[in-house]
């Protein structure tokens, strides 16, 4: 899958809670408690497995989850990253 150019990346991030961090997009959630954070991670894992595209996941504090998406095999951002970000948004609620 080809890398996205800067313009496409900026377009995809417009009105998004995801932000650019180098060759990746990132977002952090603050959940009710540790159990809710782990439940969220499990929902993200299910979506990522279906997509065969896996984010870097950091659980920190006692209720925060940070996700980082990048297509490592391509060395940057592709449509797969934004598709997964959209799918993840669907499991937030």
Secondary structure as the mmCIF struct_conf table of DSSP 4:
data_model
#
loop_
_struct_conf.conf_type_id
_struct_conf.id
_struct_conf.beg_label_comp_id
_struct_conf.beg_label_asym_id
_struct_conf.beg_label_seq_id
_struct_conf.end_label_comp_id
_struct_conf.end_label_asym_id
_struct_conf.end_label_seq_id
HELX_LH_PP_P HELX_LH_PP_P1 UNK A 2 UNK A 5
HELX_RH_AL_P HELX_RH_AL_P1 UNK A 6 UNK A 13
TURN_TY1_P TURN_TY1_P1 UNK A 14 UNK A 15
BEND BEND1 UNK A 17 UNK A 17
STRN STRN1 UNK A 19 UNK A 21
TURN_TY1_P TURN_TY1_P2 UNK A 22 UNK A 23
STRN STRN2 UNK A 24 UNK A 30
BEND BEND2 UNK A 32 UNK A 33
HELX_RH_AL_P HELX_RH_AL_P2 UNK A 34 UNK A 51
TURN_TY1_P TURN_TY1_P3 UNK A 52 UNK A 52
STRN STRN3 UNK A 56 UNK A 60
TURN_TY1_P TURN_TY1_P4 UNK A 61 UNK A 63
STRN STRN4 UNK A 64 UNK A 69
STRN STRN5 UNK A 71 UNK A 71
TURN_TY1_P TURN_TY1_P5 UNK A 72 UNK A 75
STRN STRN6 UNK A 76 UNK A 76
HELX_RH_AL_P HELX_RH_AL_P3 UNK A 79 UNK A 89
TURN_TY1_P TURN_TY1_P6 UNK A 90 UNK A 91
#
